[in-house]
Amino acid sequence: MSKLKLAVSALALVLGAGTAHAGCGIEGGNVKILANDFDALGTVIKEAEACAGDGVTVEANMTTEHKALQVPALTVNPAQYTVAMVANNSIVPLMNDDLIRPLDELVEKYGQQLQPTQLIKVDGKVMAIAFMANGQNLYIRGDILKEAGLEQPTSLEEVIEAAKVIREKGILEYPLAAADQAGWYLGNEFVNTYLGLGGTFFEPGSAEPAISGEEGLKTLALMKELSEYMEPEFLTFTSDEIKAMYLSGEVAIINQWASMVNGHIDPNGPAPEIGEATILAPAPTVGGGTTPAAALWWDGFTIAKNISDEDAAASFQAMMHGIRPQVAQDNPSAAAWLIADFSPPASAKAILENAKLGAKAYPMSPYMGLLHTALGAELSDFLQGRESAEQALSDVEAAYRAAAKEAGFLN
């Protein structure tokens, strides 16, 4: 497959006018949704589930294992799911294996509420509908900064310095936390910092990896320095676990997904006093640059190819109900919605600021997933002090090359 070319970027965050879809209006069909498990997607799915009844069934499986399930689940005929919720990276395997259908006709028939920024086009065809921008930004305990006599950090280097002061003053022994679990999360942390440093992942016009240079080594050095202010078992933490740590008062600064903001600042949640003290800031810059060290993402949905046209139409309409403008208006703090008439609240402004400051989109090349997997598998030895940064990056490139050759991207 040729390198994916996006004709429209779903990360353009200028929202135009739109028209609400009046009810579900589905005549019949089965809707089965496979999705990641976080709050904002749950909001959309709950609204889509309201379309069930009168001959329409709506079921959902929200799981952090969705990426491992989606290809086999959509390969069978009929597919086990009619809708796969996707992001920049998770759509690529579905495209590579021809498992999702073009949506142009469904958009024309049922998508009047959609804006051009929501239409993810690949080779001129609409292959996904984006409904929210996502990414990671800083969640900072403002009360702890005040106690430590610190200004708000805006760079990774300042985050490290703030952590040092917080520890030295005896406020918290481990003031930082990150989603560094070995595997996808760890690879993602490398990607964030590497993008902030201006690194490129592949040689121009090639699938050859290009991460072992100065930017790659500096990325690992910063990750190692940050980890020194984290709990010793930091390589086991997911985004859900650092959320729990933050809300329990164990940490002062995290780089967390914008889509999880409600769970951190909910005045009716488990730690309203922490939510009230939280400063939401753009992702930190790094190395004296101005680019936020966090990839920009979009989240959206696709429709399976190996299903009936009736189920495809029902699924599209249910998802349109789930992302209608009223949903964004009723849940303004749930996400940075790419939906008509959305007026972002303060809770969404940090992630939108990432975009304004020039944060780079997560790469959508067909082989990026293989490199991400190699990063997640091979970096933990370095972070645990068992090998050098040079050896770790060499191991990453070797693991990637083996996978890329098997996939036909390299000779």
N, C-alpha and C positions, 0 to 999 in steps of 0.2 A: 504494500500500500504506500502511496506517495505521502510525503509529509503533510499533515493536516494543515489546511489553510483556513483560518477563521475569516469569513467575510464580514462578520459583525462581532464586535467585542461586547460581551455581557457585562463588562466591567466599566462601561461608560455610565456614569452615575448621574446623568442629567435626565430627570423624569419628565415626561410630557403628560398630556391629558389622556384619559381613558374612560371607558364605559363599563360599568358594573354588569356582570352577567346575572340575569334575573333567575335564580334557582338553578337546579341541575338540569332539568329538561331531558333526562335520559330515558329512552323507551325500553331498554333492556340490555343485559350483558353482564359479564363478570369482570370485576376489577380486583387485581391482586398486586399489591405494592411491595417492592423490596427497597429498603432504605437504611441509611446509617441511623444511629441512635443518638440524636441530640434534640434539644428543646424546640428549636425553630422548625425542624422537619416534623416533629410531633404536632405542632400547631397546624401545619398544612394538611397532614394526614387526617387529623381529627375532623377538619372541615370536609375533606373528601369523603370520609366515612358517613357524613350526613346525607350523602346521595343514595345510601342503601335503602332498599324497599321497592315495592311495585315491580318486581322482576329483576332488580339490580342487586348484585352482591358486591360488597367492598370489604376486602381483607388486607391486612398489612403485616409485614414482618420487619420490625426495626431492630437492627443488629449491627454491632461494630464489625462483624464478620462479613458484611454485605459484599465487599470487593471480592472475597474468595468464593462467594456463592453465585455471583451474578452471571458469569460466563457459563458454567455448567447448567444453571437454572434456565437460562434463555436459549441454550443450545438444543435442548430436547424439543420435540414437536408433538403436541403444543407446548409452548414455554410454560414453566411453572409460575412465572409472574408476568403480568401484562405491563407493568410500569416498573422501571428501574430508576430510582433517584440517583443522580450522578453529579460529579464535579469535574473540574478541568482534567484531572488525571483518570478518573474511573470510567469516563466515556470512551477512552482510547481502546481498551481491549474489546469493548462491544462493537466499535467501529471496525477494528481490525478483523473480527470474525463475522462481520455482516449479520449481527444479531438484533439490530434495531432498525426501524423503518423511517423513511422520510416523513415529515409531518406537514408538508406544505398544504395538502388538501384539507387536513384536519384544522390547520390554522385558519385557512380561508373560510371553512364552514363554522367553526366553533370558537375561533380565537380573536374575535373582534376587540376584546379588552387588552390584547397584548401590545406592547410597545416594540419598536424595532430593536431596542437594546436587549430585549429578552430572547430574540431569535438567534440561536446558535447555528450558524450555517457552515457546513463543510462541503467544499466543492460545489457551492451554489445551492445546496439543499438544506432545509431546516431539519436538523437532526436532534435538537434538544430545545427545551424551553427553560430559560433561566428565570429564577424568581427572587434570588437574593445574592448579594455580594458577601463574601466571607474572607476570613483571614485571621491572623493573630495580632493582638495589640496588648499593651501593658495594662495590667490591673495592679494598682499600687495602694497600699495602706497609707493614706495621707496622715493618719494619726501617728503611725510609727515614724514616718519621716519627720514630723514635728517633734516627737520625743527625742529623736536622734539629732535634731538641729540641721536637717538636710534639706536642700532644694530638690525639686522633682527631677529625677534623671531623665535624660533624653537620648542617651547613647548607651550602647552595651558597656563601654568602658566606665561610664558614670554609674550604671547599674552595679557593676563589680565594686566600684569604690563605695557606693552606698551600702552594699552588703557588708563590706569590711567594717565600716563605721558602726553599723547596727550590731554586728557581732562584738566588736571591741567594747561597746558600751553595755554589753550584757543584756541587750533587749531580746535578741533571738540568736541561737547558735547557728541555725540554718535558715537564713532569711529568704533564700531563693528556692524556687521549684520550677521545673519544666517538664513537659511531656516527652521524656527521654527513653521510654521503654524500648528495649532493643527490638528492632523491626521497623515497621513503617514510621512510627513516631520519631525514632532516632534519626532516620534518614531525613525526615521533614525538618528537624532542627538544623541539620547541616544545610539543607536547601535554603532555609530562611537566611542564615548568616551569610552564606556564599553569594546569594543574590544581592544582599546588602553591600557586599564588597565589590560588586560588579563582575563576579565570576561568570564564565561561560562553561556549560557542561560538556559540550561536544566541539570537535574541530569543525570549522565552518563548512557547511554542505556535506557533512559526514556523520556517521554513527560512531566515530572514534572518540573515546572519552578524553576530556581535557581538564580534569580536576586536580591534578597532582602538582600544579604550579604554586605560585606565591599565595594566591587567594585561598586555595585549598588548605595549605599549611596554616595560614592565619586563622581560617575558620576553625580548624581543630584546636589550635592554641586557645582561642576564645572559649570554645565549648568546654575545654578542660579547666580553664580558669573559673568559669561560671559554676562548674560542677563542684568546686571546692567549697562553695557556700550552700550546697544542697545536702539533703539527707544521704547517708552512705549508700542506700539502696535506690538511688535516683534512676538507675537504668531499668527499674520496674514500673515507673510511674506513667500512667496515661493521663489524658486531659481530665477525665472524670476524677481521678485520684488527686490531682493537684487542686481541683476545685474543692474537694472535701478538705484538703489540708489548708487551703486558704480560708474557708469558712470556719474552720476550727481554730483559727488564729495561730497556726504553726508557722506560716510564712508571710513575708511582707510584700514581695514582688513576684509576679508571674507573667509570662507571655502566653495569653490564653485566647482561645477562639472567640471571635466576636459573637458568633451564633449562640454562645453559652452565657451571654451577659446577664440574662434575667435570673438565672440560678445563683448568680453572685451578688446581685444588688437588690433582690426582691425584698421590699419592706415587710412582707408577710412570710418571708422565708425563715430558715433556721438560724440565721445570724444577721438580723436587720441592722445591728450596730456596726458590723463590718461592712455591710453594703453601703451604709450612709457615709462611712469613712473612705470608701474606695474612690480613687482617682482613675478614670479611664483615659489613657493617653495613647497616641499613635505608637506603633512599633518603634523600638529604638534604632537610631542610625548606628553605623559602625565604621571604625577606621578613619574617622574624620570626614566621611562622606555625608551626603544628604538623603540617600535612598533608604527608606525604612527596611529593616532586616526582617521582612516577613513577606512571603509570597501572597499575591492577591488571588482569590478563588471566586468562582461562581458556583452556586448550587442550583440544580434544576432537575428536570425529569425527561426521560425518553420513553418511547413505547416499543414494546417487543415486536419483532418481525414475525415470529412463529406463533401467531395467534389469529383468531378470526377477525374480520373487519368489524363485526359487531362489538366484540370485546375491545378492540382498539378505539372505536368511537366512544364507547362507554368510559373507557379509561381516560381518554383525553378530556372528556366533559367533566368527569369527576375531579380531575386535577385542575381544570379551569375553575371549578367551584372552590377548590382548596386554595387557590392563589388569586381569587378575585380581590379587587381593591378594598372591599370592606374588611377583609382579613388583615391587611396591612394597617388599616385605620384603627381596627379594634385591638391590634397587638403591635403597637408602634415600637415597643422596646424589645420585641422578640428577635429582630433581625434587621440588617440593612437591606430592606426590601427593594427589589428592582421591579416595582409594581406601580402602576399609575396612581397619581394623587397622593403618594407617600411623602409625608413631611417628617424627616428624621428627627427623633428626639435626641437629647444629649447622649443617651446610651449608645446611639449608632454613629455619633460623630467621629469617634476615634478611628473606626475602621474606614469611614469615608475619607478621613484625613490621610490615612495611608495612601489611598488612591491619589489624592491631590498632591501629595509629596513625591509621587513617582514610584511607588512600590511596583515591583515587576510581577507580572502574572506567572503563575506556576506553568512551566513549559508543557506543551501538549504534543511534543514529538512522539512518534510511536514507540521509541525505545527508551523514553525517560523513565517509564515504570520499571524497566530492568535495572537501570542505574540506581533508582531509588531503593529497590530491593537490595542491591549489593551494598549500598551505603548503610542501610539498616542492619545488615548481617555482619558487616566487617569492622565497624568502628568501635564496638564496645571494648575490644582488647586494648586499644589505645587509651580510652577513657578510664580504664581500670589500671593503667600503668604497665601493661604487659608487653607493649611494643611501641615503636616510635611512630610519629605521625607519618613519616615517609613510608614506612612499611604498611601502615594502615591504608593509605591511599593506593599504594601498589596492590594490596590485596583486593581493594574495591574494584580497581580497574581490571584485574585478572578475573574476578568473579563476574563482572559485567561482560567482559569480552566472551567468556565461555557461554553465557546466556544469549548474548547477541548473535554469536555464530550459530547457535542452535536454532534461533528464531529467524535466521536468514538475513539479519541486518549487517553482519560483517562476514567477510570471506575467511 
